[in-house]
Amino acid sequence: MEQRDLKAPTKEMLADATPSAFKAVIRIMESWSCSRSQMSIILAIPYSTLGRYMKTPEKARLSRDQQTRLSYILNIYQLIRMAFNNQANVDNFMSLKNYNGQFKGRRPIDMLLEGSIENMRDTYRHIDSLIYARW
């Protein structure tokens, strides 16, 4: 099966998209029942800075790594939405134990909470392969 990787956005694309993407990612992570501490770890944004950005997303100044993390969250969420018609399943998927492949009985969110960008990429790829294996 062909693996679909995310394409690296340009600097201009990232600057323009940051406030909207940031707000969307926060809403997604809230729907996954992530605490602000968990969001801070997953997005690699210090806790106090995250709080400021949540109040004024237009002032968010994110590194390329942090913006890549936003992209992974948005794409993971899109994959989950493609897999499930039921919003409860979409919201709960990341918090439920998963026995497929790399998860080995862990919750997908636990992979993200380890904080590495590699785990975000691997989680995206694994969910992508689970979803597209069904088609």
C-alpha positions in Angstrom: 0.0 0.0 0.0 1.3 3.5 -0.9 2.1 5.7 2.1 0.8 9.3 2.0 3.1 11.7 3.8 2.2 15.2 4.6 3.9 17.8 2.4 5.9 20.5 4.0 4.1 23.9 3.9 5.9 27.0 2.9 6.8 29.7 5.4 4.1 32.1 4.0 1.4 29.4 4.1 2.2 28.7 7.7 2.1 32.3 8.8 -1.2 32.9 7.2 -2.8 29.7 8.5 -1.5 29.8 12.0 -4.4 31.5 13.9 -7.1 29.5 12.2 -5.2 26.2 12.5 -4.4 26.9 16.1 -8.0 27.5 17.0 -9.2 24.4 15.1 -6.5 22.3 16.8 -7.5 23.5 20.3 -11.2 22.7 19.5 -10.2 19.2 18.3 -8.0 18.5 21.3 -10.8 19.7 23.6 -13.2 17.3 21.8 -10.6 14.6 22.7 -10.8 15.7 26.3 -7.2 16.8 26.4 -6.3 19.0 29.4 -4.2 22.2 28.8 -1.2 20.3 30.2 -1.7 17.6 27.6 -2.1 20.1 24.8 1.1 21.8 25.9 3.0 18.5 25.7 1.5 17.4 22.4 2.0 20.8 20.7 5.4 21.5 22.4 4.2 24.9 23.5 5.0 25.9 27.1 1.9 25.9 29.3 1.8 29.6 30.0 2.4 30.5 26.4 -0.3 28.1 25.3 -2.7 30.0 27.6 -1.8 33.3 26.0 -2.2 31.9 22.5 -5.6 30.4 23.4 -6.7 33.9 24.4 -5.2 35.6 21.3 -4.4 33.1 18.6 -3.6 35.9 16.1 -0.5 36.6 18.3 0.7 33.0 18.2 4.3 32.7 16.9 5.0 29.1 16.3 8.1 27.3 15.2 8.1 25.1 12.2 8.0 22.0 14.5 5.0 23.4 16.4 3.2 24.2 13.1 3.9 20.7 11.8 2.3 19.4 15.0 -0.8 21.5 14.3 -0.8 19.9 10.8 -0.6 16.4 12.2 -3.5 17.0 14.6 -5.6 18.4 11.8 -4.8 15.5 9.5 -5.3 12.8 12.2 -8.7 14.3 13.0 -9.7 14.3 9.3 -8.7 10.6 9.0 -10.8 9.8 12.0 -13.8 11.7 10.6 -13.5 9.8 7.4 -13.6 6.5 9.4 -16.6 7.2 11.6 -20.0 8.7 10.9 -20.8 9.0 14.6 -19.3 12.1 16.3 -18.9 10.3 19.6 -16.6 7.8 17.9 -14.7 10.7 16.3 -14.3 12.3 19.7 -13.4 9.1 21.6 -11.1 7.3 19.2 -7.9 8.9 20.5 -8.8 8.0 24.1 -9.8 4.3 23.6 -7.3 1.4 23.8 -6.4 0.3 20.4 -4.9 -3.2 19.7 -4.0 -2.6 16.1 -0.4 -2.5 15.0 1.9 0.0 16.8 -0.7 0.9 19.5 -0.5 -2.6 21.2 -3.3 -1.9 23.6 -2.4 1.7 24.2 -4.5 4.7 23.5 -3.5 6.7 20.4 -3.4 9.9 22.5 -0.7 8.2 24.7 1.6 8.1 21.7 1.2 11.8 21.2 1.7 12.5 24.9 5.2 11.1 24.6 5.9 14.4 23.0 7.9 13.5 20.0 7.2 14.6 16.5 8.1 11.1 15.3 5.3 9.6 17.4 2.9 12.1 15.8 4.0 11.1 12.3 3.8 7.4 13.2 0.4 7.8 14.7 -0.8 9.7 11.6 0.6 7.0 9.3 -0.8 4.2 11.4 -4.3 5.7 11.5 -4.0 6.4 7.8 -3.1 2.8 7.0 -6.0 1.5 9.2 -8.5 3.8 7.4 -7.3 3.2 3.9 -6.9 -0.5 4.4 -10.7 -0.7 4.6 -11.3 0.9 1.2 
